Amino acid sequence: MNAFAARPNFADITSLPSVTTTPEQLLANRIVGFRNADIRARPFKMLRSQIRKIQQDTGVRLIGVTSASPGVGKSFVASNLAAAMSRVADASVYLVDIDLRRPALAGRFEIEERRGLQDYLSGVTSDLGEIAVRVNEENLAIVTSVDRGLASAELLSGPTADAFFAAVRALPEPTTIIFDMPPVFADDDAVIVAERLDGVIIVVEDGLTTRKQLKETIRLLHPTPCLGTVFNRYKIGILDDDYGYNGGYGYGVYYRDQ
């Protein structure tokens, strides 16, 4: 095999370098989406089923996960949704850490620091295969990010970003690409990213996110459709008791807007 053929191919998930993260590490980082028999994975399997139905109806493939403000669990939801979707036999999933100011996915999946999305967007590397890794031989690849202190809005709106989104949209079907986006009210990065996506899921925290914040988030992201919301840290209701996670990290099911 020649050196060129040995290089990772971004469009072929099986050719990407693989990282090994133990079940204990994943659980410590609250990644339960791979665990089909774990009751804590049930909300994410329900979310997966709803997303797949929407995909069948509308063909959406590039899906963002965001929130109005930081700290309400968007990275956790994005990670577990991607993990759950990757367990479906015919599905490959790419999880992209596009929160350039506060990247979180490398830490959640115990991926050592390496070249990331900022390096591609800033021209340090032109090889998309260098910024993605496959997790545990699953059908899940993660495009990592490392905070380089660069101007995020300029990177996300430039021509290299156009090339990146064109490359992920060109991934072979039925690949799903999930983006862990910045919070909407943190800066204008989320609005810039949303313009390139097929739809967004908004994570809201029970008792913290207000109706006004949610409405304003949907307005700012328009015309990108809101596919629905996920209720984080839901205290009372369908996920009370048995479905609680680590003292109250219950995740409500996905509700599609009617």
C-alpha positions as CSV (number, residue, x, y, z in Angstrom):
1,M,0.0,0.0,0.0
2,N,1.5,3.4,-0.9
3,A,1.7,6.3,1.4
4,F,-1.2,8.2,-0.2
5,A,-3.5,5.2,0.0
6,A,-2.7,4.9,3.7
7,R,-3.9,8.3,4.5
8,P,-7.2,8.7,6.3
9,N,-10.2,9.2,4.1
10,F,-12.7,11.6,5.6
11,A,-15.6,10.1,3.6
12,D,-14.7,6.6,4.8
13,I,-15.3,6.2,8.5
14,T,-13.5,2.9,8.6
15,S,-10.2,4.5,7.4
16,L,-10.1,7.1,10.1
17,P,-7.7,6.7,13.1
18,S,-9.5,5.0,16.0
19,V,-9.4,6.0,19.6
20,T,-10.3,3.6,22.4
21,T,-12.4,4.8,25.3
22,T,-13.4,2.3,28.0
23,P,-17.0,1.8,29.1
24,E,-16.0,3.1,32.5
25,Q,-14.6,6.3,31.0
26,L,-17.6,6.9,28.9
27,L,-20.0,6.4,31.8
28,A,-17.9,8.7,34.0
29,N,-18.3,11.3,31.3
30,R,-22.1,10.6,31.1
31,I,-22.0,9.0,27.7
32,V,-24.7,6.4,27.8
33,G,-25.9,6.4,24.2
34,F,-23.9,3.3,23.2
35,R,-25.4,1.2,26.0
36,N,-28.5,-0.4,24.4
37,A,-29.4,-2.3,27.6
38,D,-29.0,0.6,30.0
39,I,-32.2,2.3,31.0
40,R,-30.5,5.6,31.0
41,A,-30.0,5.3,27.3
42,R,-33.7,5.0,26.7
43,P,-34.4,8.8,26.2
44,F,-31.7,9.0,23.6
45,K,-33.0,5.9,21.7
46,M,-36.4,7.6,21.7
47,L,-34.8,10.8,20.4
48,R,-33.0,8.8,17.8
49,S,-36.2,7.2,16.6
50,Q,-37.9,10.6,16.2
51,I,-34.9,12.1,14.3
52,R,-34.8,9.1,12.0
53,K,-38.5,9.6,11.3
54,I,-38.0,13.2,10.5
55,Q,-35.1,12.2,8.2
56,Q,-37.3,9.8,6.3
57,D,-40.0,12.5,5.9
58,T,-37.7,15.5,5.0
59,G,-34.2,14.2,4.2
60,V,-32.4,16.4,6.9
61,R,-28.8,15.3,7.4
62,L,-27.0,18.2,9.0
63,I,-28.5,18.7,12.4
64,G,-27.3,21.2,15.1
65,V,-27.8,20.9,18.8
66,T,-27.8,24.3,20.6
67,S,-29.2,26.1,23.6
68,A,-30.0,29.7,24.5
69,S,-27.3,29.9,27.1
70,P,-24.2,27.9,28.2
71,G,-24.3,25.1,30.8
72,V,-27.7,23.5,30.0
73,G,-26.4,20.3,28.5
74,K,-26.2,20.7,24.8
75,S,-22.9,18.9,24.4
76,F,-24.2,16.0,26.6
77,V,-27.3,15.7,24.4
78,A,-25.3,15.9,21.2
79,S,-22.9,13.3,22.3
80,N,-25.5,10.8,23.5
81,L,-27.7,11.3,20.4
82,A,-24.7,10.7,18.1
83,A,-23.8,7.6,20.1
84,A,-27.3,6.2,20.0
85,M,-27.7,6.9,16.3
86,S,-24.4,5.2,15.5
87,R,-25.7,1.9,16.9
88,V,-28.3,1.6,14.0
89,A,-26.8,-0.9,11.6
90,D,-27.1,1.2,8.4
91,A,-26.1,4.6,9.9
92,S,-22.7,6.3,10.0
93,V,-22.6,9.4,12.2
94,Y,-20.2,12.3,12.3
95,L,-20.3,14.4,15.5
96,V,-18.7,17.9,14.9
97,D,-17.5,20.1,17.7
98,I,-18.2,23.5,16.2
99,D,-18.3,25.4,19.5
100,L,-14.9,26.9,18.7
101,R,-14.7,29.0,21.8
102,R,-15.6,26.2,24.3
103,P,-15.0,22.9,22.6
104,A,-16.0,19.9,24.8
105,L,-16.2,16.7,22.8
106,A,-12.6,15.7,23.0
107,G,-12.8,15.7,26.7
108,R,-16.0,13.8,26.8
109,F,-14.7,11.0,24.6
110,E,-11.2,11.0,26.2
111,I,-9.5,12.0,22.9
112,E,-6.0,13.4,23.4
113,E,-5.2,16.8,22.0
114,R,-4.6,16.8,18.2
115,R,-5.4,18.9,15.2
116,G,-8.9,20.1,15.2
117,L,-11.5,22.0,13.3
118,Q,-9.9,25.4,14.0
119,D,-6.7,24.1,12.4
120,Y,-8.6,23.3,9.2
121,L,-10.6,26.5,9.1
122,S,-7.4,28.6,9.7
123,G,-5.4,26.8,7.0
124,V,-3.0,24.9,9.3
125,T,-4.1,21.7,7.6
126,S,-6.1,21.1,4.5
127,D,-6.7,17.4,5.2
128,L,-10.1,16.7,6.8
129,G,-8.8,13.2,7.6
130,E,-6.5,14.8,10.2
131,I,-9.2,16.3,12.3
132,A,-11.6,13.3,12.7
133,V,-11.3,10.1,14.7
134,R,-13.4,7.0,15.0
135,V,-14.6,6.0,18.4
136,N,-14.1,2.4,19.5
137,E,-14.7,0.9,16.1
138,E,-18.3,2.3,16.2
139,N,-20.0,3.9,13.3
140,L,-19.2,7.2,15.0
141,A,-16.5,9.7,14.0
142,I,-15.8,12.9,15.9
143,V,-14.4,16.1,14.4
144,T,-12.6,17.5,17.3
145,S,-11.9,21.1,18.2
146,V,-9.2,22.8,20.2
147,D,-9.4,26.4,21.3
148,R,-6.6,28.3,19.5
149,G,-7.8,31.7,20.6
150,L,-8.7,32.6,17.0
151,A,-11.6,34.8,15.8
152,S,-14.4,32.2,15.6
153,A,-16.9,34.2,13.6
154,E,-14.4,35.0,10.9
155,L,-13.4,31.3,10.7
156,L,-17.0,30.1,10.5
157,S,-18.1,32.6,7.8
158,G,-15.0,32.3,5.6
159,P,-14.5,30.3,2.4
160,T,-12.7,27.5,4.1
161,A,-15.8,27.0,6.2
162,D,-17.8,26.8,3.0
163,A,-15.5,24.0,1.9
164,F,-15.9,22.2,5.2
165,F,-19.7,22.3,5.1
166,A,-19.6,21.2,1.4
167,A,-17.5,18.2,2.4
168,V,-19.7,17.1,5.2
169,R,-22.8,17.5,3.0
170,A,-21.1,15.3,0.4
171,L,-20.6,12.5,2.8
172,P,-22.3,9.4,1.5
173,E,-25.9,8.7,2.5
174,P,-27.3,7.7,5.0
175,T,-24.6,9.5,7.0
176,T,-25.9,11.9,9.6
177,I,-23.9,14.8,10.7
178,I,-24.6,16.3,14.2
179,F,-23.1,19.6,15.2
180,D,-22.5,20.6,18.8
181,M,-23.1,24.3,18.3
182,P,-22.3,27.3,20.4
183,P,-25.0,28.7,22.6
184,V,-27.2,31.2,20.7
185,F,-26.8,34.1,23.2
186,A,-23.0,33.7,23.7
187,D,-22.2,35.5,20.4
188,D,-23.2,35.3,16.7
189,D,-21.4,32.0,16.0
190,A,-24.5,29.9,16.4
191,V,-26.5,32.0,13.9
192,I,-23.6,31.7,11.4
193,V,-23.5,27.9,11.8
194,A,-27.3,27.5,11.7
195,E,-27.4,29.1,8.2
196,R,-25.5,26.0,6.9
197,L,-27.7,23.3,8.6
198,D,-30.9,21.5,7.7
199,G,-32.4,21.9,11.2
200,V,-31.6,22.5,14.9
201,I,-32.6,20.9,18.2
202,I,-32.7,23.3,21.1
203,V,-31.8,22.1,24.6
204,V,-33.7,23.9,27.4
205,E,-33.2,23.4,31.1
206,D,-36.2,22.8,33.2
207,G,-36.8,25.8,35.5
208,L,-34.0,27.9,34.0
209,T,-34.6,28.5,30.3
210,T,-37.5,30.9,29.9
211,R,-40.2,30.9,27.3
212,K,-38.9,34.3,26.1
213,Q,-35.4,32.9,25.6
214,L,-36.7,29.9,23.7
215,K,-38.8,32.1,21.4
216,E,-35.9,34.5,20.8
217,T,-33.6,31.6,20.1
218,I,-35.9,30.2,17.4
219,R,-36.3,33.7,15.9
220,L,-32.6,34.3,15.7
221,L,-32.0,30.9,14.0
222,H,-34.8,31.4,11.5
223,P,-35.1,30.4,8.7
224,T,-33.3,27.2,9.8
225,P,-36.1,25.1,11.2
226,C,-36.3,24.1,14.8
227,L,-36.9,20.4,14.7
228,G,-37.8,20.3,18.4
229,T,-36.6,20.7,21.9
230,V,-35.0,18.5,24.6
231,F,-35.8,19.2,28.2
232,N,-32.7,18.8,30.4
233,R,-32.6,18.2,34.1
234,Y,-36.4,17.5,34.0
235,K,-37.4,17.2,37.7
236,I,-41.0,16.0,37.4
237,G,-42.9,14.0,34.9
238,I,-42.3,11.1,32.5
239,L,-38.6,10.7,33.3
240,D,-38.9,11.1,37.1
241,D,-37.4,8.5,39.4
242,D,-36.3,5.5,37.3
243,Y,-35.0,7.6,34.4
244,G,-33.1,10.2,36.5
245,Y,-29.4,10.5,35.8
246,N,-26.9,11.1,38.5
247,G,-29.1,13.0,40.9
248,G,-31.5,14.7,38.5
249,Y,-29.9,14.7,35.1
250,G,-33.1,13.3,33.5
251,Y,-33.6,13.9,29.8
252,G,-37.1,14.3,28.5
253,V,-38.1,12.9,25.2
254,Y,-37.9,14.8,22.0
255,Y,-40.9,16.8,21.0
256,R,-41.4,17.6,17.4
257,D,-43.0,21.0,16.7
258,Q,-46.6,20.6,15.3
